[in-house]
Amino acid sequence: MASKDEKITMLHGAGGTIMHDLVKNYVVKAFGGIADSEIPLEAMDDAAVVGDIVFKSDSHAVKPIFFPGGDIGRIAISGTVNDISCLGAQPFALACGLVLEEGLLLSDLERVLASMREACLEAGVGIVTGDTKVVEKGALGGLVMNLSGIGKRTAALDSNLEVVRKKRELKARWTLDSNLAASDKIILTGAIGDHGIAVLSAQQGLKFGSEIRSDVKPLNKMVQKLLGEVGGVVAMKDPTRGGLADALNEWTEKSHVGVLTYEDKIPIHRDVQTACEMLGLDPLEIGNEGKLIIGVVPDKAGEALEFLRQTPQGKEAQIIGEATTQFKGVAMQTLVGGKRIIARPVGDPVPRIC
């Protein structure tokens, strides 16, 4: 039980250990075990499963609401769609709750809604219901929103899992964080850090020589094609708040295996690397909004990589490591020849990135 003096801080919403402890010790403690669902709240996966329906709800408070490469509306659609996709489902309906601040320009609202429509068309999914509220000036920084979505099983997911079961035993009916096993290869679909640095540049008015743009995009169509045309995928996750370091550590904790990554295989754009060095940030801990890590059975990894590289969303994909039973947690083989531990971050170093 919390003491009467304990308060919420920004780190409680920044991914990493503090946010996960908040969810586990307060939210899951309050509501865990009530609902009858195949993938329940206490699994703390990217979404829940009720019957054959995947259900996800996600709130967005990015500041500022516009940044290079995207805006709050594009993040909201993409984030919800991608979380549903990570379980192997195809999203098919969304609900949107808008909380608008008094004084928000209607032209800005119109711009956000147009961006949301564009992202919906990219994903092939629509907003079918929602709600709108207005609060006093100075309370929000423009607007915040909640996106909820539902997705359904597909023939592509079933085909994918059949490929996996020909290689090894797998009881799960979805691509879950807990599915990773020793020797599975880990694919990262593109360069990391772009989104967090793009938002930080907009927050602080920073310039890094070239404009760094967010990677925010819906990935569901790429995922369904990968599942149906290649198969062998056991787990998927979008490394948002807390970045790649947090996502990989979450996999190791739930799957009870270690992960070895290779520094020279992790794609990072030069301008992002330079910005991180200037600011003292670790790109492994910075959030992304248009990338996935994908766990694949070993003899399908090469085919999956080649498939991803032929897509616009995965053209920079790399196999960055593999699961192992030789140690726990996440380690990196460095360029100088040693290994270093990649710990779960306390939180994303960039506030309000999504």
C-alpha positions as CSV (number, residue, x, y, z in Angstrom):
1,M,0.0,0.0,0.0
2,A,1.3,3.4,-0.9
3,S,2.1,5.9,1.8
4,K,0.0,9.1,1.9
5,D,3.0,11.2,0.7
6,E,3.9,9.1,-2.4
7,K,3.1,10.9,-5.7
8,I,3.1,10.2,-9.4
9,T,6.1,11.4,-11.3
10,M,6.8,11.7,-15.0
11,L,8.8,8.5,-14.8
12,H,5.6,6.6,-14.0
13,G,4.6,7.1,-17.6
14,A,8.0,6.7,-19.3
15,G,8.2,2.9,-19.8
16,G,11.0,1.1,-18.0
17,T,11.0,-0.3,-14.5
18,I,9.1,2.5,-12.7
19,M,6.1,2.4,-15.1
20,H,6.0,-1.4,-15.1
21,D,6.1,-1.5,-11.3
22,L,3.2,1.0,-11.2
23,V,1.1,-1.1,-13.5
24,K,1.9,-4.4,-11.8
25,N,1.6,-3.2,-8.2
26,Y,-1.4,-1.0,-8.6
27,V,-3.5,-1.6,-11.8
28,V,-3.0,-5.3,-12.1
29,K,-3.4,-5.7,-8.3
30,A,-6.7,-3.9,-8.5
31,F,-8.2,-5.6,-11.5
32,G,-6.2,-8.8,-12.2
33,G,-8.2,-12.0,-12.0
34,I,-11.6,-10.4,-12.5
35,A,-12.0,-10.9,-16.3
36,D,-12.0,-14.3,-18.0
37,S,-9.7,-13.9,-20.9
38,E,-7.2,-16.0,-22.7
39,I,-4.5,-13.3,-22.5
40,P,-5.5,-11.5,-19.3
41,L,-4.5,-8.2,-17.8
42,E,-1.8,-9.7,-15.5
43,A,0.1,-11.1,-18.6
44,M,0.9,-7.4,-19.3
45,D,1.2,-8.1,-23.0
46,D,0.6,-5.6,-25.8
47,A,-3.1,-6.3,-25.8
48,A,-5.7,-8.7,-24.3
49,V,-7.5,-11.6,-25.9
50,V,-11.2,-12.3,-25.2
51,G,-12.4,-15.3,-27.3
52,D,-10.9,-14.8,-30.7
53,I,-10.9,-11.0,-30.4
54,V,-7.8,-9.0,-29.5
55,F,-8.7,-5.8,-27.5
56,K,-6.4,-2.8,-26.9
57,S,-6.7,0.6,-25.3
58,D,-4.0,3.3,-25.5
59,S,-3.8,6.9,-24.4
60,H,-1.7,9.6,-26.0
61,A,-0.3,12.8,-24.5
62,V,2.7,13.6,-26.8
63,K,4.0,17.2,-26.5
64,P,4.0,19.1,-28.7
65,I,1.1,17.7,-30.7
66,F,3.0,18.3,-34.0
67,F,6.6,17.2,-34.6
68,P,8.8,16.3,-37.6
69,G,7.3,13.3,-39.3
70,G,4.0,13.1,-37.5
71,D,1.5,14.3,-34.8
72,I,-0.6,13.0,-32.0
73,G,-3.3,11.7,-34.3
74,R,-0.9,9.6,-36.4
75,I,0.7,8.2,-33.2
76,A,-2.7,7.3,-31.8
77,I,-3.8,5.3,-34.8
78,S,-0.4,3.7,-35.4
79,G,0.2,2.8,-31.8
80,T,-3.1,1.0,-31.3
81,V,-2.9,-0.8,-34.6
82,N,0.6,-1.9,-34.0
83,D,-0.1,-3.3,-30.5
84,I,-3.0,-5.4,-31.9
85,S,-0.7,-6.5,-34.7
86,C,2.0,-7.7,-32.3
87,L,-0.3,-10.5,-31.1
88,G,-0.8,-11.6,-34.7
89,A,-4.3,-10.2,-35.1
90,Q,-5.7,-7.9,-37.8
91,P,-7.2,-4.7,-36.4
92,F,-10.7,-3.9,-37.9
93,A,-12.4,-1.2,-35.7
94,L,-11.2,1.7,-33.5
95,A,-12.8,4.0,-31.0
96,C,-11.5,7.5,-30.3
97,G,-11.8,9.6,-27.2
98,L,-10.8,13.3,-27.6
99,V,-10.0,15.6,-24.7
100,L,-9.6,19.1,-26.1
101,E,-8.1,22.1,-24.3
102,E,-10.0,25.4,-24.4
103,G,-8.2,27.6,-26.8
104,L,-7.0,24.9,-29.2
105,L,-7.2,26.2,-32.7
106,L,-9.9,24.4,-34.8
107,S,-7.4,24.5,-37.7
108,D,-5.0,22.4,-35.5
109,L,-7.8,19.9,-34.6
110,E,-8.7,19.7,-38.3
111,R,-5.1,19.0,-39.1
112,V,-4.9,16.2,-36.5
113,L,-8.1,14.6,-37.7
114,A,-6.9,14.6,-41.3
115,S,-3.7,12.9,-40.2
116,M,-5.7,10.3,-38.4
117,R,-7.8,9.7,-41.4
118,E,-4.7,9.2,-43.5
119,A,-3.2,6.7,-41.0
120,C,-6.6,4.8,-40.9
121,L,-6.5,4.5,-44.7
122,E,-2.9,3.2,-44.6
123,A,-3.9,0.6,-42.0
124,G,-7.2,-0.3,-43.6
125,V,-9.2,0.3,-40.4
126,G,-11.7,2.9,-39.4
127,I,-12.9,4.8,-36.3
128,V,-16.4,3.7,-35.6
129,T,-17.3,5.4,-32.3
130,G,-15.8,7.7,-29.7
131,D,-16.3,10.7,-27.3
132,T,-15.3,14.3,-27.0
133,K,-14.6,16.4,-23.9
134,V,-13.2,20.0,-23.3
135,V,-11.2,21.1,-20.4
136,E,-10.0,24.5,-19.2
137,K,-7.1,26.3,-20.9
138,G,-3.7,25.4,-19.7
139,A,-4.6,21.9,-18.5
140,L,-3.3,19.7,-21.4
141,G,-1.0,21.4,-23.9
142,G,-3.6,21.3,-26.7
143,L,-5.2,17.9,-26.6
144,V,-4.9,14.3,-25.4
145,M,-6.7,11.3,-26.8
146,N,-7.5,7.6,-26.2
147,L,-7.7,5.1,-29.0
148,S,-9.2,1.7,-28.4
149,G,-9.3,-1.0,-31.0
150,I,-10.3,-4.6,-31.7
151,G,-8.7,-7.1,-33.9
152,K,-9.4,-10.6,-35.1
153,R,-7.6,-13.9,-35.8
154,T,-6.6,-14.4,-39.4
155,A,-5.7,-17.3,-41.6
156,A,-2.2,-15.8,-41.8
157,L,-1.7,-16.1,-38.1
158,D,-2.9,-19.7,-38.1
159,S,-0.6,-20.5,-41.0
160,N,2.3,-18.9,-39.2
161,L,1.8,-20.9,-36.1
162,E,1.6,-24.1,-38.0
163,V,5.1,-23.4,-39.4
164,V,6.3,-22.8,-35.8
165,R,4.8,-26.0,-34.5
166,K,6.6,-28.0,-37.2
167,K,9.8,-26.8,-35.7
168,R,9.1,-27.0,-32.0
169,E,6.4,-27.3,-29.4
170,L,4.3,-24.2,-28.9
171,K,1.0,-24.1,-27.0
172,A,0.2,-20.4,-27.4
173,R,-2.4,-19.4,-30.0
174,W,-1.0,-15.9,-30.5
175,T,2.5,-14.3,-30.9
176,L,3.2,-13.5,-27.2
177,D,6.1,-12.0,-25.3
178,S,6.4,-15.3,-23.5
179,N,6.9,-17.4,-26.6
180,L,10.6,-16.8,-27.2
181,A,12.8,-20.0,-26.9
182,A,16.6,-20.6,-27.0
183,S,18.1,-20.2,-30.5
184,D,15.2,-18.1,-31.8
185,K,16.5,-15.2,-33.9
186,I,15.6,-11.6,-33.2
187,I,14.9,-9.2,-36.1
188,L,14.6,-5.5,-35.7
189,T,12.7,-4.0,-38.6
190,G,14.6,-0.7,-38.9
191,A,16.7,2.0,-37.3
192,I,16.0,3.0,-33.7
193,G,15.7,6.4,-32.0
194,D,14.2,8.5,-34.8
195,H,10.9,9.1,-33.1
196,G,12.2,10.1,-29.6
197,I,14.8,12.5,-31.0
198,A,12.3,14.0,-33.4
199,V,9.9,14.8,-30.5
200,L,12.8,16.0,-28.3
201,S,13.9,18.4,-31.1
202,A,10.4,19.8,-31.3
203,Q,10.1,20.1,-27.5
204,Q,13.4,21.9,-27.1
205,G,13.8,23.7,-30.5
206,L,17.0,21.7,-31.1
207,K,18.8,21.4,-34.5
208,F,21.1,18.6,-35.4
209,G,22.3,19.6,-38.8
210,S,19.6,17.7,-40.6
211,E,15.9,17.2,-39.7
212,I,15.3,14.0,-37.8
213,R,11.8,12.7,-38.5
214,S,9.7,10.4,-36.6
215,D,9.3,6.8,-37.9
216,V,5.6,6.7,-36.8
217,K,3.5,4.4,-39.1
218,P,1.0,1.5,-38.9
219,L,2.6,-1.9,-39.5
220,N,-0.3,-4.3,-39.6
221,K,-0.3,-5.0,-43.3
222,M,3.4,-5.8,-43.3
223,V,2.9,-8.1,-40.3
224,Q,0.0,-10.0,-41.9
225,K,2.0,-10.6,-45.1
226,L,5.0,-11.8,-43.1
227,L,2.9,-14.2,-41.1
228,G,1.1,-15.6,-44.2
229,E,3.9,-15.6,-46.7
230,V,6.8,-16.7,-44.5
231,G,5.7,-17.8,-41.1
232,G,7.8,-19.0,-38.2
233,V,7.2,-15.9,-36.1
234,V,6.8,-16.6,-32.4
235,A,6.8,-13.1,-30.8
236,M,6.5,-9.5,-31.9
237,K,6.8,-6.2,-29.9
238,D,7.0,-2.5,-30.8
239,P,9.8,-0.9,-28.8
240,T,8.0,2.3,-27.8
241,R,8.6,3.9,-24.4
242,G,11.9,2.6,-23.0
243,G,13.0,1.7,-26.5
244,L,14.8,-1.5,-27.6
245,A,16.4,-2.0,-24.2
246,D,13.0,-2.2,-22.4
247,A,11.3,-4.3,-25.0
248,L,14.1,-7.0,-25.1
249,N,14.2,-7.1,-21.3
250,E,10.4,-7.6,-21.2
251,W,10.8,-10.6,-23.5
252,T,13.5,-12.2,-21.4
253,E,11.5,-11.8,-18.2
254,K,8.4,-13.3,-19.7
255,S,10.1,-16.1,-21.8
256,H,12.7,-17.0,-19.1
257,V,15.6,-16.9,-21.6
258,G,18.5,-14.6,-22.2
259,V,19.0,-12.4,-25.3
260,L,22.4,-11.8,-26.9
261,T,22.5,-8.8,-29.3
262,Y,25.3,-7.5,-31.6
263,E,26.2,-3.9,-31.5
264,D,27.3,-3.8,-35.2
265,K,23.9,-5.2,-36.3
266,I,21.6,-2.6,-34.6
267,P,20.7,0.0,-37.2
268,I,20.9,3.6,-36.0
269,H,20.9,6.6,-38.4
270,R,24.1,8.7,-38.1
271,D,22.2,11.9,-37.3
272,V,20.4,10.1,-34.4
273,Q,23.6,8.7,-33.1
274,T,25.2,12.1,-33.2
275,A,22.3,13.7,-31.4
276,C,22.4,11.0,-28.7
277,E,26.1,11.6,-28.2
278,M,25.6,15.3,-28.0
279,L,22.8,15.0,-25.4
280,G,24.2,12.0,-23.4
281,L,21.4,9.7,-24.4
282,D,21.4,6.0,-25.1
283,P,19.6,5.2,-28.4
284,L,18.7,1.8,-27.1
285,E,16.5,3.5,-24.5
286,I,14.7,5.9,-26.8
287,G,11.1,5.2,-27.9
288,N,10.1,4.3,-31.5
289,E,6.7,4.3,-33.2
290,G,7.3,2.5,-36.4
291,K,9.5,-0.4,-35.6
292,L,9.1,-4.0,-34.4
293,I,11.3,-6.6,-32.8
294,I,10.3,-10.0,-34.2
295,G,11.3,-13.4,-32.7
296,V,11.6,-16.0,-35.5
297,V,12.5,-19.8,-35.4
298,P,16.1,-20.1,-36.6
299,D,15.6,-21.7,-40.0
300,K,13.0,-19.1,-41.0
301,A,15.0,-16.0,-39.9
302,G,16.8,-15.5,-43.2
303,E,13.7,-15.8,-45.3
304,A,11.8,-13.4,-42.9
305,L,14.6,-10.9,-43.1
306,E,14.6,-10.9,-46.9
307,F,10.9,-10.5,-47.0
308,L,11.0,-7.5,-44.6
309,R,13.7,-5.8,-46.6
310,Q,11.4,-5.8,-49.7
311,T,8.8,-3.8,-47.8
312,P,8.9,0.0,-47.3
313,Q,8.4,-0.5,-43.5
314,G,11.2,-3.0,-43.2
315,K,13.9,-2.0,-45.7
316,E,16.5,-1.5,-43.0
317,A,15.7,-4.7,-41.1
318,Q,18.5,-6.6,-39.5
319,I,18.9,-9.8,-37.4
320,I,20.3,-8.3,-34.2
321,G,20.6,-11.3,-32.0
322,E,19.2,-14.5,-30.6
323,A,17.7,-16.0,-27.5
324,T,19.9,-18.2,-25.3
325,T,19.9,-20.2,-22.1
326,Q,23.5,-19.4,-21.3
327,F,22.6,-16.4,-19.2
328,K,19.6,-14.3,-18.0
329,G,18.7,-10.8,-19.2
330,V,20.0,-9.0,-22.2
331,A,23.7,-8.6,-23.2
332,M,25.4,-7.0,-26.2
333,Q,28.5,-8.1,-28.0
334,T,30.3,-4.8,-28.5
335,L,32.4,-3.6,-31.4
336,V,35.5,-3.8,-29.3
337,G,35.0,-7.5,-28.5
338,G,33.6,-7.5,-25.0
339,K,30.0,-7.9,-23.7
340,R,27.9,-5.5,-21.8
341,I,24.7,-5.9,-19.9
342,I,21.7,-4.0,-21.4
343,A,19.6,-3.4,-18.3
344,R,16.0,-2.4,-18.3
345,P,15.9,1.4,-18.2
346,V,14.3,3.3,-15.4
347,G,12.3,5.2,-18.0
348,D,12.5,6.7,-21.4
349,P,14.8,9.8,-21.3
350,V,12.5,11.8,-23.5
351,P,9.2,12.8,-21.8
352,R,5.8,12.8,-23.4
353,I,6.9,11.1,-26.7
354,C,3.6,9.3,-27.3
